[in-house]
Amino acid sequence: MEIINQNVVRKDNTLLSITHLTQLLHYVTGFGGFIVPLIIWLTSRKTVEGMDEHGKSVINLQLSLLLYIIISIPAILLLGLGILGLIGVAILGFVLPIINAVRAANGESPSNFMTIPFV
């Protein structure tokens, strides 16, 4: 008896929302906000409908926030403008995953506000 690989694609908006909300692990544990969504995306991008789009959005947001932090740290020396940049990154990194989790739960595409498309 031969088993044929069946690519069953299921719709799971809850997993999409959880993928976005795991980005908030940075605020709880200090790490994991990049690793956990990456693992979820890589393991289920072919079996969950919409996971590839949402996973790429999560990774692009995390890489964009990292780039903004790297730019903001030297900018602290320029009249303290980097402090405003870091505050903006903290607000953006907290609000955008929540907005995208709600959008994912409703079956909508994620918001790419201030996100650089790396992936």
Contacts in CASP RR format, 6 or more apart in sequence:
PFRMAT RR
TARGET T0000
AUTHOR 0000-0000-0000
METHOD contacts of the structure
MODEL  1
MEIINQNVVRKDNTLLSITHLTQLLHYVTGFGGFIVPLIIWLTSRKTVEG
MDEHGKSVINLQLSLLLYIIISIPAILLLGLGILGLIGVAILGFVLPIIN
AVRAANGESPSNFMTIPFV
7 46 0 8 1.000
7 47 0 8 1.000
8 47 0 8 1.000
9 46 0 8 1.000
9 47 0 8 1.000
9 48 0 8 1.000
9 49 0 8 1.000
10 47 0 8 1.000
10 48 0 8 1.000
10 49 0 8 1.000
11 48 0 8 1.000
11 49 0 8 1.000
12 48 0 8 1.000
12 49 0 8 1.000
12 51 0 8 1.000
13 104 0 8 1.000
13 105 0 8 1.000
13 106 0 8 1.000
13 107 0 8 1.000
14 105 0 8 1.000
15 40 0 8 1.000
15 44 0 8 1.000
15 48 0 8 1.000
15 51 0 8 1.000
16 48 0 8 1.000
16 50 0 8 1.000
16 51 0 8 1.000
16 54 0 8 1.000
16 101 0 8 1.000
16 104 0 8 1.000
16 105 0 8 1.000
16 107 0 8 1.000
17 101 0 8 1.000
17 102 0 8 1.000
17 104 0 8 1.000
17 105 0 8 1.000
18 40 0 8 1.000
18 101 0 8 1.000
19 37 0 8 1.000
19 40 0 8 1.000
19 41 0 8 1.000
19 51 0 8 1.000
19 54 0 8 1.000
19 55 0 8 1.000
19 58 0 8 1.000
19 104 0 8 1.000
20 37 0 8 1.000
20 54 0 8 1.000
20 58 0 8 1.000
20 97 0 8 1.000
20 98 0 8 1.000
20 100 0 8 1.000
20 101 0 8 1.000
20 104 0 8 1.000
20 110 0 8 1.000
21 97 0 8 1.000
21 98 0 8 1.000
21 101 0 8 1.000
22 32 0 8 1.000
22 33 0 8 1.000
22 36 0 8 1.000
22 37 0 8 1.000
22 40 0 8 1.000
23 33 0 8 1.000
23 34 0 8 1.000
23 37 0 8 1.000
23 58 0 8 1.000
23 61 0 8 1.000
23 62 0 8 1.000
23 93 0 8 1.000
23 97 0 8 1.000
24 33 0 8 1.000
24 94 0 8 1.000
24 97 0 8 1.000
24 98 0 8 1.000
25 31 0 8 1.000
25 32 0 8 1.000
25 33 0 8 1.000
25 36 0 8 1.000
26 32 0 8 1.000
26 33 0 8 1.000
26 34 0 8 1.000
26 93 0 8 1.000
27 94 0 8 1.000
33 62 0 8 1.000
34 59 0 8 1.000
34 62 0 8 1.000
37 55 0 8 1.000
37 58 0 8 1.000
37 59 0 8 1.000
37 62 0 8 1.000
38 58 0 8 1.000
38 59 0 8 1.000
40 55 0 8 1.000
41 51 0 8 1.000
41 52 0 8 1.000
41 54 0 8 1.000
41 55 0 8 1.000
41 56 0 8 1.000
41 58 0 8 1.000
41 59 0 8 1.000
44 51 0 8 1.000
45 51 0 8 1.000
45 52 0 8 1.000
45 55 0 8 1.000
46 52 0 8 1.000
53 109 0 8 1.000
53 110 0 8 1.000
54 100 0 8 1.000
54 104 0 8 1.000
54 110 0 8 1.000
56 119 0 8 1.000
57 100 0 8 1.000
57 110 0 8 1.000
57 112 0 8 1.000
57 115 0 8 1.000
58 97 0 8 1.000
58 100 0 8 1.000
58 110 0 8 1.000
59 118 0 8 1.000
59 119 0 8 1.000
60 112 0 8 1.000
60 115 0 8 1.000
60 116 0 8 1.000
60 117 0 8 1.000
60 118 0 8 1.000
60 119 0 8 1.000
61 93 0 8 1.000
61 96 0 8 1.000
61 97 0 8 1.000
61 100 0 8 1.000
61 112 0 8 1.000
61 115 0 8 1.000
63 116 0 8 1.000
63 118 0 8 1.000
63 119 0 8 1.000
64 114 0 8 1.000
64 115 0 8 1.000
64 116 0 8 1.000
64 118 0 8 1.000
65 89 0 8 1.000
65 92 0 8 1.000
65 93 0 8 1.000
67 116 0 8 1.000
68 85 0 8 1.000
68 89 0 8 1.000
68 92 0 8 1.000
68 114 0 8 1.000
69 86 0 8 1.000
69 89 0 8 1.000
72 82 0 8 1.000
72 83 0 8 1.000
72 85 0 8 1.000
72 86 0 8 1.000
72 89 0 8 1.000
73 82 0 8 1.000
73 86 0 8 1.000
75 81 0 8 1.000
75 82 0 8 1.000
75 85 0 8 1.000
76 82 0 8 1.000
76 83 0 8 1.000
76 86 0 8 1.000
92 113 0 8 1.000
92 114 0 8 1.000
96 111 0 8 1.000
96 113 0 8 1.000
96 114 0 8 1.000
99 111 0 8 1.000
100 110 0 8 1.000
100 111 0 8 1.000
103 109 0 8 1.000
103 110 0 8 1.000
103 111 0 8 1.000
104 110 0 8 1.000
END
